[in-house]
Amino acid sequence: MAFGFFKKVETADLILHNGHIFTQDPELPWTEAVACKGETIMGVGSFGNMDGIIGKDTQIIDLDGKYVFPGFIDIHRSPVLRVFKDKYVDLSHCWTTEDVLDAVADWADENPDAEIIFGYGYRDDLKPGSFFVTEEEAEAGEEFEEVDGQNFVKSAVLLSQACDDRPVVLLCANCIDCWTNTVADKIIVETAEEEMVSTITIGYVLNLFIPFDFDVVEMDVRREISDLADRGFTSVLNLQSPDYFENLYQDSIIGLFNEGEMRQRFFGSFYMNRPLLPKGVVHRLMTRKTNCLELGNMIHANMLNISVDNDNSPIPFTQESLNTILEEVCDRGFDIFLEANNRSDMLLAYASLEHVRSKGYKNVFVIACDSEPTKEEMENYMYWESAFKTWGTNLEAAGSLSGSNLTTAEAIDHMTVGAAEVLGMSDHLGSIESGKLADFAIFDENLLDLEPGLLSRVHASMTVLGGEVVYDAEAENDMEMYNLMAGQQL
């Protein structure tokens, strides 16, 4: 008996047709239909040629002349920081220890019902007795102070001047140190003794105190991903948020993933803004990546996000320290998104790019800076053009293109094929081609006809993620109207 004469034709799960589909494929820039199987694109072309792949279960959507673009990718904001905005004491603008104490005291007064005061973003050198304590002070025991018969580090006693009736936990901008008051320290010591914990880590402290209402966080995460979907974003890169915040955000989207309610692919990054031990950085990156292995193409952790701001950092990056960290990280296959604050930081970044490229590493290397290198500055570098160059991030901006000076076509390129390259996902995202992930943003109008400044204001009529419709503006509006009328009846 012969086999193979009759080949079963696969049928599509979803077909979009009767529209204007901008593919970003130079060989076929526009087409009228796209077919999807599972989470990938099965084919593009004429709807009339798709009869053979239409089955009884194929969902066919008539676009009625709408415009389809590859799903937009946001690589310039932090959805995590947007979700946690106003939920903690922002200490990033404090320049003295007194500024920190004043900010904590003001927050405590304004939030009398908060059981825990949580802050983030103070500079390393503003906490007394941190790594700046002298050997003489340590030997003399001057870093401790007795309060009610108990010894506390002076920093805890000082912080209690700002608030002494509730635990205060402040996470440093370096994300590896924290500052607690005496109330928090008592709880930490007592709990550690009960649980027989011999070493108290930052992770232990942060897990002990729970400053956020998880139901509120999840509600705000849902709102954030809905806002992104409404503007056509199907993927987002998170930048410059501490692991603690990103982990809480990720817990929420994992819940949404399990419920089948994801609306974007989430690309996380491990953030550092001062030199750390390379092996420790690699360990954190490997742990984060391992935790995401079972989540398919929805949640990723393959990016090291470095912020270089040597003029304002208590512990600046040297060329050697940056080179060493990046070489170790690239050796393990991780990509780099380096934010340079000014021109000197940018040149430091390009020198490190030269170092890792000369070692043979081809990892994605992004340099984000509002400055541009001159030809004269790059004369001594062979590999400077191998970096993806982009402008500085605006972490809490409503729109991804805030402050950019791109044409409309350039902006769309940046949010599709360009952003996919930054994520190291150009084989899977950024264009509408067979074999790529079926992520689409659908609009009533041709975005290429708009002025660049209007791009951040447009609303998608539909977004498709992995071949599934995850946002339908008409259905969302109907649901909002139903909920409003039901509320009025009650």
Buried (B, 14 or more C-beta within 10 A) or exposed (E): EEEEEEEEEEBBBBBBBBBBBBBBBEEEEEBBBBBBBBBBBBBBBEBEEBEEBBEEEBEBBEBEEBBBBBBBBBBBBBBBBBBBEEBBBBBEEBEEBEBBBEBBBEBBEEEEEBEBBBBBBBBBBBBBBBEEBEEEBEEEEEBBBEBEEEEBBBBBBBBBEBBBEBBBBBBBBBBBBBBBBBBBBBBBEEBBEEEEEEEBEBEBBBEBBEBBEEEEBBEBBBEBBEBBBBBBBBBBBBBBBBBBBBBBBBEBBBBBBEEEEBBBBBBBBBBBBBBBEBEEBBEBBBEBBEBBEEBEBBBBBBBBBBBBBBEEBBBBBEEEBBBBBBBBBBBBEBBBBBBBBBBEBBBBBBBBBBBBBEEEBEBBBBBBBEBEBEEEBBEEBEBBEBBBBBBBBBBEBEBBBEEBEBEBEBBBBBBBBBBBBBBBBBEBBBBBBEEBBBBBBBBBEEBBEBEBEEBBEBEBBBBBBBBBBBBBBEEEEEEEEEEEEEEEEE
